[in-house]
Amino acid sequence: MKDTDRIYQLFAEANPAPADAAPVTKRPDADAILREERKPTMLTKEPRTIEATPQPPRLRRWRGPAVALAAFAGAAVFGVVVWLTMFDAESDVADPGDTTLPPTTVTTTTTVPVVPGAVTVPDLSGRTLAEARQLLEEAGLEVVALPEDIDLAVVVAQEPAAGIEVEEGSVVTVDLQIIPTCNPPDPVAPGAGEVIISVFFDCGNDTTLPSAGIGVPRIVPDPGTDPITRLEVILRSLLAGPTDDERAVGVVSAFDASTADALNSVSLADGHLVVDFSDAIIVNNMGTSTGMIQFNAELHRNVFRQAEVDSVEFHLNGDCGAWSALFESDGCRSISRADWEANLAEWDQQRNQ
């Protein structure tokens, strides 16, 4: 519809014709009205002035992209708010300008298992075996001594070591070292019918080369003036070996309790001594060259201490050849006092070199 036609329609509606009026077919001069050449006749009152309200410009509606953009913007705003909240909370803990992280304290707890009935192994170093045994007994422990169970020997090593926790009743093994003072305690005074004799053993741990030995006192029944009886007493005391107290101060010997009853008989005629032994005389170290020398030296040094003996011959169960076979030799061998003294001199010379 043209603008002129619209004006015409408005004009007709504002100025209706009377019911008895003849129909008018002439169209009002709407164009003149538009040109404001004359005032419109349909207005009977002062025209009302309506102020126009400015309307915002109409934008095109982009629904999909707009929704996505709004969601992204909302998420961004939410993230900024959260970050500002966290930053504000952190500002209460540390200075934002300080880049050093606050120290962290870590507390650790170590749980030490408790062993029921556990005891601490005492330090036994430098103590005698007798002292070590007493300490271990007080702690509820047992002891095994190596190489020999000698009360006066000194402990040089132990296993388990000192300070280790073990169960009560455990065994502690100790290594012993004999202090070679070779000064055994004096025996008590002999009683009625007893005398003191001397048995000669070696002194010290280094027994590669035999010596004349040291005399160890023994209280024995009085043998009287009979040299054979005296020789029997001396040999039996020798075959019994040193006592524990004597070994504790460094007295050494190839003989011990296992050879104490090895003597069968003794005979002496014209200075020649014959000594017969049983198989009990055989000891473990006779098979070595050093053991063989020491073994024979102990026998010779004791029999030649007796002035009545000029030579000696040893037998095994009445057979001198069996004795020689023990030392991988043949026939019967007789050793004189001169041979014995020559051997001593040679050993002393080698020892002093």
C-alpha positions as CSV (number, residue, x, y, z in Angstrom):
1,M,0.0,0.0,0.0
2,K,1.2,3.4,-1.0
3,D,1.6,6.1,1.6
4,T,-1.0,8.2,-0.1
5,D,-3.5,5.4,0.1
6,R,-2.8,4.9,3.7
7,I,-3.4,8.6,4.4
8,Y,-6.6,8.5,2.6
9,Q,-7.8,5.5,4.6
10,L,-6.9,7.3,7.8
11,F,-8.7,10.4,6.7
12,A,-11.9,8.5,5.9
13,E,-11.9,6.8,9.2
14,A,-11.5,10.1,11.0
15,N,-14.3,11.9,9.1
16,P,-17.0,9.5,8.4
17,A,-19.8,10.7,6.1
18,P,-23.3,11.1,7.4
19,A,-25.6,8.1,6.8
20,D,-27.9,10.1,4.4
21,A,-25.0,11.7,2.6
22,A,-24.6,10.9,-1.0
23,P,-21.6,8.8,-1.7
24,V,-18.5,10.7,-2.6
25,T,-16.3,9.1,-5.0
26,K,-13.8,11.9,-5.3
27,R,-10.6,11.1,-3.4
28,P,-9.4,13.8,-1.1
29,D,-6.3,15.5,-2.2
30,A,-4.0,13.3,-0.1
31,D,-1.1,14.4,-2.0
32,A,-1.7,18.0,-1.0
33,I,-2.0,17.0,2.6
34,L,1.3,15.3,2.3
35,R,2.8,18.4,0.9
36,E,1.3,20.3,3.8
37,E,-0.4,22.7,1.4
38,R,-3.5,22.7,3.6
39,K,-4.4,21.5,7.0
40,P,-6.2,18.2,7.4
41,T,-9.9,18.8,8.1
42,M,-10.3,15.5,10.1
43,L,-8.6,17.0,13.2
44,T,-11.1,18.6,15.5
45,K,-8.8,19.0,18.5
46,E,-5.4,20.3,19.1
47,P,-3.0,17.7,18.0
48,R,-1.3,15.8,20.7
49,T,2.5,15.9,20.7
50,I,4.1,12.5,21.3
51,E,7.8,12.6,22.0
52,A,9.5,9.8,20.2
53,T,11.5,7.4,22.4
54,P,14.8,6.6,20.8
55,Q,15.1,2.8,20.2
56,P,18.4,1.0,20.3
57,P,19.7,-0.2,17.1
58,R,18.5,-3.6,16.2
59,L,21.2,-6.3,16.0
60,R,21.2,-9.4,14.0
61,R,20.7,-12.5,16.2
62,W,23.5,-15.1,15.9
63,R,22.2,-17.7,18.2
64,G,24.7,-20.5,18.0
65,P,28.0,-18.5,18.1
66,A,26.5,-16.2,20.7
67,V,25.7,-18.9,23.1
68,A,29.2,-20.5,22.7
69,L,30.8,-17.1,23.2
70,A,28.7,-16.4,26.3
71,A,29.6,-19.8,27.8
72,F,33.4,-19.2,27.1
73,A,33.2,-15.7,28.6
74,G,31.4,-17.1,31.7
75,A,34.0,-19.8,32.2
76,A,36.8,-17.3,31.8
77,V,35.2,-15.0,34.4
78,F,34.7,-18.0,36.8
79,G,38.4,-19.0,36.4
80,V,39.6,-15.5,37.1
81,V,37.4,-15.4,40.3
82,V,38.8,-18.7,41.5
83,W,42.4,-17.7,40.8
84,L,41.9,-14.4,42.7
85,T,40.4,-16.3,45.6
86,M,43.3,-18.8,45.7
87,F,45.9,-16.0,45.4
88,D,44.2,-14.1,48.3
89,A,44.3,-17.3,50.4
90,E,48.0,-17.8,49.6
91,S,48.8,-14.2,50.5
92,D,47.9,-15.1,54.1
93,V,50.7,-17.8,54.2
94,A,53.7,-16.3,52.4
95,D,54.8,-13.0,51.0
96,P,54.0,-13.0,47.3
97,G,57.3,-11.4,46.6
98,D,59.2,-14.2,48.3
99,T,59.9,-17.0,45.8
100,T,61.2,-19.3,48.5
101,L,58.9,-22.1,49.4
102,P,58.0,-22.4,53.1
103,P,60.0,-25.1,54.9
104,T,58.3,-28.4,55.3
105,T,58.8,-30.4,58.5
106,V,58.7,-34.2,58.0
107,T,58.4,-36.4,61.1
108,T,59.5,-40.0,60.8
109,T,59.1,-42.7,63.4
110,T,61.4,-45.7,63.5
111,T,60.0,-48.8,65.2
112,V,62.7,-51.1,66.7
113,P,61.5,-54.7,67.0
114,V,61.7,-56.0,70.5
115,V,63.0,-59.6,70.7
116,P,61.5,-61.4,73.7
117,G,64.2,-62.4,76.1
118,A,67.0,-60.6,74.1
119,V,70.3,-59.8,75.9
120,T,73.3,-57.7,74.8
121,V,76.5,-59.5,74.3
122,P,79.2,-58.0,76.6
123,D,82.6,-57.0,75.5
124,L,85.0,-59.8,76.5
125,S,88.2,-58.6,74.8
126,G,91.3,-58.7,77.1
127,R,89.5,-60.7,79.8
128,T,90.6,-64.1,81.0
129,L,88.3,-67.0,80.1
130,A,87.2,-67.2,83.7
131,E,86.2,-63.6,83.7
132,A,84.4,-63.9,80.4
133,R,82.5,-67.0,81.5
134,Q,81.3,-65.2,84.6
135,L,80.1,-62.2,82.6
136,L,78.3,-64.4,80.1
137,E,76.6,-66.4,82.8
138,E,75.3,-63.2,84.4
139,A,73.9,-62.2,81.0
140,G,72.3,-65.6,80.6
141,L,74.6,-66.7,77.8
142,E,77.0,-69.7,77.3
143,V,80.6,-69.8,76.1
144,V,82.7,-72.0,73.9
145,A,86.4,-71.4,74.1
146,L,88.9,-72.0,71.3
147,P,91.4,-73.6,71.1
148,E,91.3,-74.8,74.7
149,D,89.2,-74.3,77.7
150,I,91.9,-72.5,79.9
151,D,90.6,-70.1,82.5
152,L,93.7,-67.9,82.6
153,A,94.0,-67.6,78.8
154,V,93.0,-64.1,77.4
155,V,90.1,-63.5,75.0
156,V,91.3,-62.0,71.7
157,A,88.1,-62.3,69.6
158,Q,84.5,-63.2,70.1
159,E,81.5,-64.1,68.0
160,P,78.8,-62.6,68.1
161,A,80.6,-59.2,68.6
162,A,80.0,-57.0,71.6
163,G,76.8,-55.1,71.6
164,I,74.8,-57.5,69.4
165,E,71.3,-58.4,70.6
166,V,70.9,-62.2,70.9
167,E,68.3,-64.5,72.5
168,E,68.9,-65.6,76.1
169,G,70.8,-68.8,76.2
170,S,72.8,-68.2,73.0
171,V,76.4,-69.4,72.7
172,V,79.3,-67.0,72.4
173,T,82.5,-68.4,70.9
174,V,85.8,-66.8,72.1
175,D,89.3,-67.2,70.7
176,L,91.9,-67.4,73.4
177,Q,95.6,-66.5,73.5
178,I,97.9,-67.8,76.2
179,I,100.2,-65.3,77.8
180,P,103.5,-67.2,77.9
181,T,104.9,-66.1,81.2
182,C,105.6,-69.8,82.0
183,N,105.5,-69.0,85.7
184,P,103.0,-71.5,87.1
185,P,101.8,-71.0,90.7
186,D,103.8,-72.6,93.4
187,P,102.3,-75.9,94.7
188,V,101.1,-76.3,98.2
189,A,103.5,-77.9,100.7
190,P,103.6,-81.7,100.3
191,G,101.9,-83.8,102.9
192,A,103.2,-86.8,104.7
193,G,104.8,-89.3,102.3
194,E,104.9,-86.8,99.4
195,V,107.7,-85.0,97.7
196,I,108.0,-82.3,95.0
197,I,109.5,-83.3,91.7
198,S,110.1,-81.3,88.5
199,V,108.6,-82.2,85.1
200,F,110.1,-80.4,82.1
201,F,107.8,-78.9,79.5
202,D,108.3,-76.3,76.8
203,C,107.4,-72.6,77.2
204,G,105.6,-70.4,74.7
205,N,103.6,-70.9,71.6
206,D,106.7,-71.0,69.2
207,T,107.8,-74.5,69.7
208,T,109.3,-75.2,66.3
209,L,112.7,-75.7,67.9
210,P,112.8,-77.6,71.2
211,S,114.6,-76.4,74.3
212,A,115.8,-77.8,77.5
213,G,112.4,-76.8,78.9
214,I,111.2,-75.4,82.1
215,G,110.7,-77.3,85.3
216,V,107.1,-77.5,86.6
217,P,106.7,-78.6,90.2
218,R,104.6,-81.7,91.0
219,I,103.6,-83.2,94.3
220,V,103.9,-86.9,94.1
221,P,104.2,-89.9,96.4
222,D,107.8,-90.2,97.7
223,P,109.6,-92.6,95.3
224,G,112.5,-93.1,97.7
225,T,116.0,-93.7,96.4
226,D,115.1,-96.2,93.7
227,P,115.9,-94.5,90.3
228,I,113.4,-96.8,88.4
229,T,110.6,-95.8,90.7
230,R,111.5,-92.2,90.4
231,L,111.7,-92.4,86.6
232,E,108.2,-94.0,86.6
233,V,106.8,-91.2,88.7
234,I,108.4,-88.6,86.4
235,L,107.2,-90.2,83.2
236,R,103.6,-90.6,84.4
237,S,103.5,-87.0,85.4
238,L,104.9,-86.0,82.0
239,L,102.4,-88.1,80.1
240,A,99.5,-86.5,82.0
241,G,100.5,-83.2,80.5
242,P,100.3,-79.7,82.0
243,T,97.5,-78.6,84.2
244,D,95.0,-76.0,83.1
245,D,96.7,-73.4,85.2
246,E,100.1,-74.3,83.7
247,R,98.7,-74.1,80.2
248,A,97.2,-70.7,81.0
249,V,100.7,-69.2,81.6
250,G,102.2,-70.6,78.4
251,V,103.3,-74.1,79.3
252,V,102.9,-76.4,76.3
253,S,103.2,-80.1,75.7
254,A,102.2,-82.9,73.2
255,F,100.8,-84.9,76.1
256,D,97.5,-84.5,77.9
257,A,94.9,-86.6,79.8
258,S,94.6,-89.0,76.8
259,T,98.2,-90.2,77.2
260,A,98.2,-90.3,81.0
261,D,98.1,-94.1,81.2
262,A,100.3,-94.8,78.2
263,L,103.3,-96.1,80.3
264,N,103.7,-99.9,80.4
265,S,107.1,-100.4,82.0
266,V,110.5,-98.9,82.8
267,S,113.8,-100.8,83.1
268,L,117.3,-99.6,83.7
269,A,120.6,-101.5,83.3
270,D,124.1,-100.1,83.3
271,G,122.8,-96.6,82.5
272,H,120.7,-97.8,79.5
273,L,117.0,-97.0,80.0
274,V,114.2,-98.9,78.2
275,V,110.7,-97.4,78.3
276,D,107.7,-99.3,76.9
277,F,104.5,-97.6,75.9
278,S,101.0,-98.7,74.9
279,D,99.1,-97.5,71.9
280,A,97.7,-94.6,74.0
281,I,101.1,-92.9,73.5
282,I,100.2,-92.1,69.9
283,V,99.1,-88.4,69.6
284,N,97.7,-86.5,66.6
285,N,100.7,-84.4,65.8
286,M,103.3,-87.2,65.6
287,G,102.8,-87.4,61.8
288,T,104.4,-84.0,61.2
289,S,108.1,-83.3,61.3
290,T,107.7,-80.6,63.9
291,G,105.4,-82.8,66.0
292,M,107.8,-85.7,65.8
293,I,110.7,-83.6,67.0
294,Q,108.7,-82.1,69.9
295,F,107.3,-85.4,70.9
296,N,110.7,-87.1,71.2
297,A,112.3,-84.0,72.7
298,E,109.9,-84.0,75.6
299,L,110.7,-87.6,76.4
300,H,114.4,-87.2,76.1
301,R,114.7,-84.0,78.2
302,N,113.0,-85.7,81.1
303,V,114.8,-89.0,81.2
304,F,118.2,-87.4,80.7
305,R,117.6,-85.1,83.7
306,Q,118.3,-88.2,85.7
307,A,122.0,-88.7,86.3
308,E,121.6,-92.5,86.2
309,V,120.6,-92.5,82.5
310,D,123.2,-92.5,79.8
311,S,121.1,-93.7,76.9
312,V,117.4,-94.5,76.2
313,E,115.4,-96.8,73.9
314,F,111.7,-96.6,73.5
315,H,109.3,-99.5,72.6
316,L,105.7,-99.7,71.5
317,N,104.0,-102.7,73.2
318,G,107.4,-104.3,73.8
319,D,108.7,-103.8,70.2
320,C,111.4,-101.2,69.4
321,G,110.9,-101.7,65.7
322,A,107.2,-100.7,66.1
323,W,108.3,-97.6,67.8
324,S,110.7,-96.6,65.0
325,A,107.9,-97.3,62.5
326,L,105.8,-94.6,64.1
327,F,108.5,-92.2,62.8
328,E,108.9,-93.9,59.5
329,S,112.2,-95.5,60.5
330,D,113.5,-99.1,60.7
331,G,115.0,-101.1,63.5
332,C,115.7,-100.2,67.1
333,R,117.1,-96.8,67.8
334,S,119.0,-95.8,70.9
335,I,119.7,-92.2,71.8
336,S,122.7,-91.3,74.0
337,R,123.0,-88.4,76.3
338,A,125.7,-87.0,74.0
339,D,123.3,-87.1,71.1
340,W,120.7,-85.3,73.1
341,E,123.1,-82.6,74.2
342,A,124.3,-82.1,70.6
343,N,120.7,-81.7,69.4
344,L,120.1,-79.1,72.1
345,A,123.2,-77.1,71.0
346,E,122.1,-77.2,67.4
347,W,118.6,-76.0,68.2
348,D,119.9,-73.2,70.4
349,Q,122.2,-72.1,67.6
350,Q,119.4,-72.0,65.1
351,R,117.1,-70.2,67.5
352,N,119.8,-67.4,68.0
353,Q,120.5,-66.8,64.3
